[in-house]
Amino acid sequence: MDIRAITPDYAVSPQIEPADLPAIKAAGYVTVIDNRPDGEIPPHLHTAEMRRAAEALGLVFVANPVIGGALTMDNVKAQAAAIAASPGPVFAYCASGNRSSIVWALANAGKRPVDELVGLPARFGYQLDHLRPQIEALSRG
């Protein structure tokens, strides 16, 4: 497991296993967002299994599957709502952490400078420069 803290309150990671959840909780995260569609992963990592393991530890678990190349505004709104509702730091995962970074950046359009929304994920190799026009458009409302 590789926790990549985009901000003190939001981290992303490549795919995790149920066995990683105790360490995620120990690191201070209280909400886990699954951005991975079940169709991409083996059954033991499906949403229902991950939810069961997370909730057994007292973590809030949110499923917001983002299909690669088919991100929707519903995904962005769901990510924003999950982040806003979280009583503490949020941990989101997908295949590489890229989709979790993208929905975070879009969900924060207008709340943080565009350079931050692109630059913070870039520290971990997530290149979001191509999203500048969308982030700027969302910032204007």
Residue frames as qw, qx, qy, qz and C-alpha x, y, z in Angstrom:
[[0.000, 0.890, 0.456, 0.000, 0.00, 0.00, 0.00],
 [0.436, 0.088, 0.044, 0.895, 1.24, 3.46, -0.90],
 [0.058, -0.849, -0.470, 0.236, -0.59, 6.36, 0.79],
 [0.386, 0.247, 0.195, 0.867, -0.07, 9.53, -1.23],
 [0.101, -0.712, -0.484, 0.499, -1.29, 12.54, 0.77],
 [0.301, 0.621, 0.357, 0.629, -2.44, 15.13, -1.77],
 [0.192, -0.680, 0.150, -0.691, -3.40, 17.37, 1.19],
 [0.082, -0.250, 0.800, -0.540, -3.42, 16.71, 4.94],
 [0.577, 0.127, 0.509, -0.626, -7.10, 15.73, 4.61],
 [0.845, 0.433, 0.065, -0.309, -7.12, 13.79, 1.32],
 [0.267, -0.492, 0.782, 0.273, -4.91, 10.95, 0.16],
 [0.830, 0.369, -0.184, -0.377, -4.99, 8.63, -2.82],
 [0.451, -0.406, 0.791, 0.072, -3.55, 5.22, -3.47],
 [0.433, 0.183, -0.771, -0.431, -3.39, 2.46, -6.03],
 [0.779, -0.254, -0.446, -0.360, -5.66, -0.53, -5.36],
 [0.246, -0.466, 0.693, -0.492, -5.71, -1.71, -1.76],
 [0.497, -0.118, -0.858, -0.058, -6.54, -5.04, -0.13],
 [0.610, -0.677, -0.288, -0.295, -8.87, -5.54, 2.85],
 [0.794, -0.310, -0.255, 0.456, -5.73, -6.24, 4.93],
 [0.371, 0.299, -0.042, 0.878, -4.56, -2.65, 4.26],
 [0.287, -0.739, -0.344, -0.503, -7.55, -1.08, 5.99],
 [0.658, -0.654, -0.258, 0.271, -6.21, -1.30, 9.59],
 [0.549, -0.139, 0.069, 0.821, -3.10, 0.66, 8.52],
 [0.049, 0.525, 0.358, 0.771, -5.27, 3.23, 6.74],
 [0.492, -0.778, -0.339, -0.196, -7.31, 3.69, 9.90],
 [0.708, -0.470, -0.128, 0.512, -4.13, 3.85, 12.02],
 [0.419, 0.162, 0.181, 0.875, -2.84, 6.60, 9.71],
 [0.043, 0.354, 0.342, -0.869, -5.86, 8.69, 10.75],
 [0.277, -0.051, -0.541, -0.793, -8.18, 8.30, 7.78],
 [0.379, 0.155, 0.685, -0.603, -11.86, 7.97, 8.67],
 [0.715, 0.521, 0.202, -0.421, -13.51, 7.75, 5.25],
 [0.394, -0.194, 0.768, 0.467, -12.48, 5.42, 2.42],
 [0.598, 0.580, 0.027, -0.552, -13.68, 6.16, -1.12],
 [0.612, 0.010, 0.733, 0.297, -13.55, 3.34, -3.66],
 [0.361, 0.658, -0.173, -0.638, -13.19, 4.85, -7.15],
 [0.002, 0.293, -0.890, -0.349, -12.71, 1.46, -8.83],
 [0.772, 0.077, -0.162, -0.610, -15.53, -0.28, -10.75],
 [0.769, -0.230, 0.575, -0.157, -16.00, -3.93, -9.77],
 [0.868, 0.485, 0.085, -0.057, -15.62, -4.96, -13.41],
 [0.375, 0.793, -0.451, 0.165, -11.89, -4.10, -13.28],
 [0.121, -0.555, 0.730, -0.379, -10.94, -6.20, -10.27],
 [0.396, -0.040, -0.918, -0.002, -11.11, -9.72, -8.83],
 [0.531, -0.586, -0.507, -0.344, -14.09, -10.59, -6.62],
 [0.632, -0.437, -0.449, 0.456, -12.20, -10.39, -3.30],
 [0.267, -0.150, -0.066, 0.950, -11.63, -6.65, -3.98],
 [0.088, -0.570, -0.593, -0.562, -15.21, -5.84, -5.06],
 [0.199, -0.515, 0.087, -0.829, -17.09, -3.03, -3.38],
 [0.783, -0.470, -0.204, -0.353, -19.15, -5.30, -1.11],
 [0.858, -0.127, -0.326, 0.377, -16.04, -7.04, 0.26],
 [0.368, 0.288, -0.227, 0.855, -14.14, -3.78, 0.79],
 [0.392, -0.559, -0.060, -0.728, -17.18, -2.13, 2.39],
 [0.856, -0.414, -0.294, -0.092, -17.62, -5.03, 4.81],
 [0.751, -0.038, -0.294, 0.590, -13.95, -4.90, 5.85],
 [0.157, 0.398, -0.109, 0.897, -13.89, -1.10, 6.19],
 [0.518, -0.552, -0.123, -0.642, -17.12, -0.84, 8.15],
 [0.857, -0.320, -0.384, 0.129, -15.99, -3.64, 10.50],
 [0.574, -0.010, -0.266, 0.774, -13.17, -1.28, 11.51],
 [0.110, -0.764, -0.407, 0.488, -15.52, 1.67, 11.97],
 [0.186, -0.221, 0.369, 0.884, -14.47, 3.41, 8.77],
 [0.540, 0.605, 0.230, -0.538, -16.98, 5.20, 6.57],
 [0.426, -0.047, 0.749, 0.505, -16.97, 3.56, 3.14],
 [0.465, 0.657, 0.107, -0.584, -18.19, 5.26, -0.04],
 [0.600, 0.153, 0.665, 0.417, -18.39, 3.61, -3.46],
 [0.324, 0.817, 0.000, -0.478, -17.96, 6.06, -6.33],
 [0.739, 0.038, 0.541, 0.398, -16.81, 3.96, -9.30],
 [0.219, 0.792, -0.223, -0.524, -15.09, 6.04, -11.96],
 [0.867, 0.313, 0.346, 0.173, -14.83, 4.33, -15.33],
 [0.455, -0.382, 0.357, 0.721, -11.51, 5.15, -16.98],
 [0.124, 0.047, 0.539, 0.832, -12.06, 7.67, -19.74],
 [0.256, -0.534, -0.639, -0.491, -15.74, 8.07, -18.81],
 [0.195, -0.243, -0.539, 0.782, -15.69, 10.33, -15.76],
 [0.096, -0.689, -0.571, -0.436, -19.04, 12.03, -15.19],
 [0.124, -0.521, 0.201, -0.820, -20.14, 15.09, -13.27],
 [0.815, -0.455, -0.171, -0.315, -22.09, 12.68, -11.06],
 [0.838, -0.040, -0.331, 0.433, -18.72, 11.15, -10.09],
 [0.271, 0.379, -0.235, 0.853, -17.36, 14.62, -9.29],
 [0.469, -0.530, -0.003, -0.707, -20.43, 15.54, -7.23],
 [0.901, -0.331, -0.269, -0.073, -20.37, 12.22, -5.36],
 [0.693, 0.095, -0.345, 0.625, -16.67, 12.65, -4.51],
 [0.005, 0.456, -0.163, 0.875, -17.28, 16.22, -3.33],
 [0.677, -0.498, -0.124, -0.527, -20.23, 15.10, -1.20],
 [0.903, -0.207, -0.329, 0.184, -18.24, 12.25, 0.38],
 [0.494, 0.226, -0.307, 0.782, -15.33, 14.57, 1.17],
 [0.223, -0.489, 0.064, -0.841, -17.65, 17.22, 2.62],
 [0.790, -0.434, -0.185, -0.392, -19.52, 14.67, 4.75],
 [0.780, 0.051, -0.513, 0.355, -16.39, 13.06, 6.15],
 [0.519, -0.851, -0.072, -0.036, -15.74, 13.80, 9.83],
 [0.513, -0.671, 0.413, 0.340, -11.99, 13.59, 9.15],
 [0.014, 0.560, -0.652, -0.511, -9.31, 12.75, 6.59],
 [0.854, 0.373, 0.142, -0.333, -10.32, 10.90, 3.44],
 [0.331, -0.368, 0.796, 0.349, -8.46, 8.06, 1.70],
 [0.752, 0.496, 0.071, -0.428, -9.47, 7.34, -1.93],
 [0.405, -0.341, 0.778, 0.339, -8.23, 4.57, -4.17],
 [0.775, 0.522, -0.037, -0.354, -8.46, 3.31, -7.74],
 [0.945, 0.247, -0.055, 0.210, -6.06, 1.39, -9.99],
 [0.636, 0.286, -0.177, 0.694, -3.18, 3.88, -9.70],
 [0.267, -0.569, -0.356, 0.691, -4.57, 6.82, -7.72],
 [0.143, 0.047, 0.370, 0.917, -4.96, 8.90, -10.88],
 [0.245, -0.547, -0.621, -0.504, -8.78, 8.80, -11.10],
 [0.475, -0.674, -0.484, 0.294, -9.01, 9.55, -7.38],
 [0.345, -0.329, 0.020, 0.879, -6.77, 12.59, -7.98],
 [0.015, 0.254, 0.516, 0.818, -8.81, 13.74, -10.96],
 [0.332, -0.671, -0.606, -0.269, -12.18, 13.63, -9.17],
 [0.468, -0.596, -0.314, 0.572, -10.60, 15.44, -6.20],
 [0.259, -0.131, 0.206, 0.934, -9.24, 18.19, -8.45],
 [0.141, -0.395, -0.569, -0.707, -12.55, 18.66, -10.25],
 [0.441, -0.666, -0.601, 0.030, -14.52, 18.53, -6.98],
 [0.443, -0.593, -0.196, 0.643, -12.32, 21.33, -5.62],
 [0.308, 0.398, 0.351, 0.790, -12.59, 23.60, -8.66],
 [0.182, -0.745, -0.208, -0.607, -13.30, 27.11, -7.41],
 [0.709, -0.697, -0.100, -0.020, -12.23, 26.21, -3.86],
 [0.655, -0.483, 0.304, 0.495, -8.48, 26.08, -4.49],
 [0.201, 0.737, -0.370, -0.528, -6.27, 27.72, -7.11],
 [0.891, 0.413, -0.105, -0.158, -6.01, 25.78, -10.38],
 [0.376, 0.645, -0.634, 0.200, -2.22, 25.60, -9.98],
 [0.387, -0.358, 0.738, -0.420, -2.70, 23.76, -6.66],
 [0.851, 0.154, 0.315, -0.390, -5.29, 21.39, -8.08],
 [0.813, 0.526, -0.249, 0.014, -2.85, 20.42, -10.81],
 [0.246, 0.691, -0.591, 0.336, 0.39, 20.80, -8.85],
 [0.558, -0.439, 0.578, -0.401, -0.39, 18.88, -5.67],
 [0.950, 0.100, 0.268, -0.124, -1.20, 15.60, -7.47],
 [0.642, 0.692, -0.313, 0.105, 1.81, 16.14, -9.77],
 [0.228, -0.690, 0.643, -0.240, 4.12, 15.57, -6.78],
 [0.679, -0.135, 0.706, -0.150, 3.07, 11.92, -7.02],
 [0.217, -0.125, 0.804, 0.540, 3.28, 11.66, -10.81],
 [0.314, 0.626, 0.710, -0.072, -0.37, 12.40, -11.58],
 [0.179, -0.065, 0.319, 0.928, -0.35, 14.69, -14.60],
 [0.173, 0.676, 0.682, -0.221, -3.56, 16.74, -14.60],
 [0.101, -0.357, 0.202, 0.907, -2.44, 19.64, -16.82],
 [0.057, -0.213, -0.750, -0.624, -4.90, 18.53, -19.49],
 [0.202, -0.638, -0.739, 0.079, -7.72, 19.25, -17.01],
 [0.190, -0.232, -0.163, 0.940, -6.92, 22.95, -16.62],
 [0.227, -0.175, -0.387, -0.876, -9.71, 24.05, -19.00],
 [0.528, -0.460, -0.677, -0.227, -12.32, 21.91, -17.19],
 [0.461, -0.415, -0.509, 0.597, -11.13, 23.06, -13.75],
 [0.078, -0.100, 0.011, 0.992, -11.23, 26.70, -14.87],
 [0.356, -0.303, -0.534, -0.704, -14.72, 26.25, -16.36],
 [0.558, -0.499, -0.661, 0.051, -16.00, 24.62, -13.15],
 [0.370, -0.258, -0.356, 0.818, -14.39, 27.41, -11.13],
 [0.122, -0.063, -0.173, -0.975, -16.51, 29.95, -12.98],
 [0.432, 0.243, 0.646, -0.580, -19.64, 27.95, -12.19]]
